[in-house]
Amino acid sequence: MAFTAAAGHGNLPNGAFSPTIFSAKALKQFRKTSVIEDITNSDYFGEIKDYGDTVKIIKEPDIQVQAYTRGQQVIAQNLNDDETSLTVDKANYWAFVVDDIEVKQSHVNWEDLASNRAAYKLKDAYDAEVLTYMATQSNTTNTLGAAGSPKVVALSGTYDFTPLAVLNRINRLFDQQNVPTDSRFFVADPFFWELMGDESSKMMNRDWVGPGETEIRNGRVSDGKIRNFTCYVSNNLPYNGTGPDSNSNSNSGVLIAGHMSAVATATQITKTETYRSPDTFGDVVRGMHLYGRKCLRPEAISAFTYRRN
C-alpha cells in the first residue's frame, strides 16, 4: 500500500483496496551502438551459404614495370594467383523458455520482448568480436602503442599526441601506403571523443543525423570527415585493465582506423525456431548467428593503443 495511515486508524487496515498495477509497457535496456556494418566490406556475403562455407578471394596480381631501350628483347612476367579465404567459422546463440502460465496470465508478450533483446545482444556480441579482431590485424607500420606501453593522448602536460594529432598521424601513414582517401573510417571510445571536443568543439557537432540513419544505429559522431576519416564512437572497442581514463601503463584503450575494404565480413541468422520444452509446460525460443571475418588488407588497418596523462 502506497499510503500511510494515521495512528489508531482501523478502517481497511490491510490496504487491499489499493491494488498493484503492472504497466503494459516494458522498460527497455539501454543499447550500445554498432559500427561493424558501416566499416567492413560485405561484398562476399551473398556467396556464403551456411556454417563452414568458404569463399576464395583472388588477389590482384602485381605488375612489374621495366625500363625499355630500342631493340631490347621483352620478357613477359608470370602472373601470381595468390588467394585468401573468408570462412564462416564463428557462431553465437540464444535460447529462453516462456511458460504457458506466463503466456496466459501475463499482460506482457514475453516472447516478442525477449526475442527483440536477443537479436540486439547477438548483434552487440558480433560487433565487439569483430572490432577486437580488427585491432590485431594492423601491420607493424600502422600499429602505434601497445598493451603495457600505450601512447599518451592529452592536451597539456607531457604527452605523445593530441587527439587531432592521432588522426593526422594515421592519415599520413595511410597516404604513404596508398590507401584510398574515400571510405576511410576512425572508431574511438567516448573518452577519446571527450578529449577531441575539448581540443576542437567545432569538429564535434553531434546534432547532425543524416537521411535514413541515426546515431543509435551506427555511432557516427560528425557531419563531415575529420582528416579524411568518417568518425564513429563505440563502447565495444577492446581495452586493457580499466581503460584509457588512467595515467597507468597497465590501463589503456584501443582506437581503430582503416579503409572499408580492409576487413571482409559475412553474417547471417541461419536458425530462429520455437519448440515445446521437454521439461516444462512452455515454449523454448532460440536462435543462432553465424558469421565470418577476414582481414584482406593489413596495410589499411591501424590500431592505436593510448591512455591519458
C-alpha positions in Angstrom: 0.0 0.0 0.0 1.5 3.4 -1.0 -0.4 5.5 1.5 0.4 5.5 5.3 -2.3 5.5 7.8 -2.7 7.8 10.9 -2.0 6.3 14.3 -5.1 4.4 15.5 -6.8 4.4 12.1 -8.5 1.0 11.7 -10.6 1.3 8.5 -9.4 -1.2 5.8 -6.1 -1.8 7.7 -4.6 -4.3 5.1 -4.7 -1.8 2.2 -6.4 -4.3 -0.1 -8.4 -1.5 -1.6 -5.2 -0.2 -3.3 -4.1 -2.9 -5.8 -0.7 -3.0 -7.6 -1.0 -2.3 -11.3 1.7 -3.6 -13.7 2.3 -1.4 -16.7 1.8 -3.0 -20.1 4.8 -1.1 -21.4 8.2 -2.7 -20.5 11.2 -0.7 -19.5 13.8 -1.5 -22.2 17.5 -1.7 -21.6 19.9 1.0 -23.0 21.6 -0.3 -26.1 25.2 0.3 -27.4 25.8 1.5 -30.9 27.0 -0.9 -33.6 29.5 0.1 -36.2 30.7 -3.0 -38.0 28.2 -2.9 -40.8 29.4 0.6 -41.7 33.2 -0.1 -41.6 33.6 -3.5 -43.1 33.3 -4.9 -46.6 30.3 -7.2 -47.1 30.8 -7.8 -50.8 31.1 -11.6 -50.3 28.1 -12.0 -48.1 25.9 -13.3 -50.9 28.5 -16.1 -51.6 28.3 -17.5 -48.1 25.5 -20.1 -47.8 26.0 -22.0 -44.5 28.2 -22.6 -41.5 31.7 -23.5 -42.6 31.3 -22.3 -46.1 34.4 -20.6 -47.5 34.9 -18.0 -50.2 38.2 -18.0 -52.0 39.2 -14.4 -52.8 41.8 -14.0 -55.6 44.2 -11.1 -55.0 45.0 -8.7 -57.8 48.4 -9.7 -59.3 51.3 -7.2 -59.1 52.8 -6.0 -62.3 56.5 -5.1 -62.8 57.3 -2.0 -64.9 60.7 -2.3 -66.6 62.9 0.2 -68.4 63.0 -0.3 -72.2 65.6 0.5 -74.8 65.2 0.3 -78.6 65.6 -3.2 -79.9 65.6 -4.8 -76.4 64.0 -8.2 -76.0 60.8 -8.0 -74.0 60.4 -10.8 -71.4 56.8 -11.3 -70.1 56.4 -11.9 -66.4 54.3 -14.7 -64.9 51.2 -13.6 -63.1 50.7 -14.6 -59.4 47.4 -16.2 -58.4 47.6 -15.6 -54.7 44.3 -16.0 -52.8 42.9 -15.6 -49.3 39.8 -17.3 -47.8 36.8 -15.9 -45.9 35.2 -18.6 -43.8 32.1 -18.6 -41.7 33.6 -20.1 -38.6 32.1 -18.1 -35.7 28.7 -18.8 -34.0 26.7 -17.4 -31.2 23.3 -18.5 -29.9 20.5 -17.5 -27.5 17.6 -19.5 -26.0 14.9 -18.9 -23.5 11.7 -20.5 -22.3 8.2 -18.9 -21.9 5.9 -20.9 -19.6 2.3 -21.5 -20.7 1.1 -19.9 -17.5 3.1 -16.7 -18.2 1.7 -16.6 -21.7 -1.9 -17.0 -20.5 -1.9 -14.7 -17.5 0.8 -12.1 -18.2 0.0 -8.7 -19.7 3.4 -8.7 -21.5 4.3 -10.6 -24.6 7.5 -12.1 -23.2 8.3 -13.9 -26.4 8.4 -10.8 -28.5 10.1 -8.7 -25.8 12.9 -11.2 -25.2 13.3 -12.0 -28.9 13.9 -8.4 -29.6 16.5 -8.2 -26.9 18.2 -11.4 -28.1 18.6 -10.0 -31.6 20.3 -6.9 -30.2 22.6 -9.0 -28.0 23.7 -11.1 -30.9 24.5 -8.0 -32.9 26.3 -6.5 -30.0 28.5 -9.6 -29.4 29.3 -9.7 -33.2 30.2 -6.0 -33.2 32.6 -6.5 -30.2 34.2 -9.6 -31.5 35.0 -8.2 -34.9 36.3 -4.9 -33.5 38.6 -6.9 -31.2 39.8 -9.0 -34.2 40.4 -5.9 -36.3 42.6 -4.4 -33.5 45.0 -7.3 -34.0 45.3 -7.1 -37.8 47.2 -3.9 -38.5 50.7 -4.2 -39.9 53.8 -3.0 -38.0 53.8 0.4 -39.6 50.2 1.1 -38.6 50.5 -0.2 -35.0 51.0 2.6 -32.6 51.4 1.9 -28.9 50.8 -1.4 -27.2 49.4 -3.0 -24.1 51.8 -2.1 -21.3 53.3 0.8 -23.3 50.4 3.0 -24.6 50.8 6.4 -26.2 49.8 9.3 -24.1 47.0 11.4 -25.6 46.3 14.7 -23.8 46.1 18.5 -24.3 48.6 19.6 -21.7 51.5 18.3 -19.6 53.6 15.5 -21.0 52.0 13.7 -23.9 52.8 12.0 -27.2 49.8 13.1 -29.2 46.8 15.4 -29.0 43.5 13.8 -30.2 43.7 15.6 -33.6 47.3 14.6 -34.0 46.3 10.9 -33.7 44.2 11.3 -36.8 46.9 13.3 -38.5 49.4 10.6 -38.0 47.2 7.7 -39.1 46.1 9.7 -42.1 49.7 10.3 -43.1 50.6 6.6 -42.7 47.7 5.6 -44.9 48.7 8.1 -47.5 52.2 6.7 -47.6 50.7 3.2 -48.2 48.4 4.4 -51.0 45.2 3.6 -49.1 42.4 5.5 -50.9 41.0 8.5 -49.0 37.4 7.6 -49.7 35.8 5.1 -47.3 38.4 5.7 -44.5 36.9 5.3 -41.0 38.0 6.0 -37.4 36.4 4.4 -34.4 37.1 5.7 -30.8 35.6 5.4 -27.4 33.7 8.1 -25.6 36.7 9.2 -23.6 38.7 10.0 -26.7 35.8 12.0 -28.2 35.6 14.0 -25.0 39.3 14.9 -25.4 38.6 15.8 -29.1 35.7 18.0 -28.1 38.0 19.8 -25.6 40.6 20.4 -28.3 38.2 21.5 -31.1 34.5 21.6 -30.3 33.7 22.7 -33.9 34.7 19.3 -35.2 32.3 17.6 -32.8 28.9 18.7 -34.0 26.7 15.8 -32.7 23.4 17.4 -33.7 23.7 16.0 -37.2 21.7 13.0 -38.3 21.8 12.1 -42.0 18.9 10.8 -44.0 17.8 7.3 -43.1 20.3 6.8 -40.2 20.6 7.6 -36.5 23.4 7.8 -34.1 21.9 4.9 -32.0 22.3 2.7 -35.1 25.8 3.4 -36.3 27.5 5.7 -33.8 28.6 8.3 -36.3 29.8 11.4 -34.4 30.3 14.1 -37.0 28.6 15.6 -40.1 31.8 15.8 -42.3 35.0 13.9 -42.2 37.9 14.7 -39.9 41.3 14.3 -41.6 39.7 12.1 -44.3 38.1 9.8 -41.7 34.4 9.2 -41.2 34.3 9.0 -37.4 32.4 6.7 -35.1 32.0 6.2 -31.3 31.8 2.7 -29.8 31.8 1.1 -26.4 32.8 -2.2 -27.9 36.4 -1.4 -28.6 39.0 -3.6 -26.8 40.8 -2.2 -23.8 43.4 -3.2 -21.2 42.9 -3.0 -17.5 40.3 -0.4 -16.7 40.6 1.5 -20.0 42.3 4.7 -21.1 41.0 7.1 -18.4 44.1 6.4 -16.2 47.7 7.5 -16.0 48.9 3.9 -15.6 50.5 2.0 -18.4 48.6 -1.1 -17.3 45.3 0.7 -18.3 44.7 1.7 -21.9 42.2 1.8 -24.7 42.5 0.8 -28.4 41.4 3.0 -31.3 40.9 1.6 -34.7 41.2 3.3 -38.1 41.0 1.8 -41.6 39.6 1.6 -45.0 36.3 -0.2 -45.6 38.0 -2.7 -48.0 40.4 -3.8 -45.3 38.2 -6.4 -43.5 35.5 -8.5 -45.1 32.6 -9.9 -43.1 29.8 -12.3 -43.9 26.9 -12.7 -41.4 23.5 -14.4 -41.3 21.0 -15.7 -38.9 20.5 -19.3 -40.1 18.1 -20.6 -37.4 15.3 -19.0 -35.3 12.9 -21.5 -34.0 10.3 -22.3 -31.4 9.6 -25.8 -29.9 7.8 -27.3 -26.9 10.0 -27.7 -23.9 10.5 -31.3 -22.9 10.9 -30.4 -19.3 8.2 -27.8 -18.6 4.8 -26.6 -20.0 6.2 -23.9 -22.2 7.8 -23.0 -25.4 11.6 -22.7 -26.0 12.6 -19.9 -28.4 16.2 -20.0 -29.7 18.3 -18.5 -32.4 21.8 -18.8 -33.8 24.1 -16.3 -35.5 26.8 -17.5 -37.9 29.4 -15.2 -39.3 33.0 -14.9 -40.6 35.5 -12.1 -40.8 38.8 -11.8 -42.6 41.5 -9.1 -42.9 42.2 -8.6 -46.6 44.5 -5.5 -46.4 46.5 -5.2 -43.2 48.1 -2.0 -44.6 44.6 -0.4 -44.5 44.1 -1.1 -40.8 45.6 0.8 -37.9 45.4 0.1 -34.1 46.4 2.9 -31.7 46.8 2.0 -28.0 46.5 5.0 -25.7 45.9 6.4 -22.2 45.6 9.8 -20.7 48.4 11.5 -18.8 
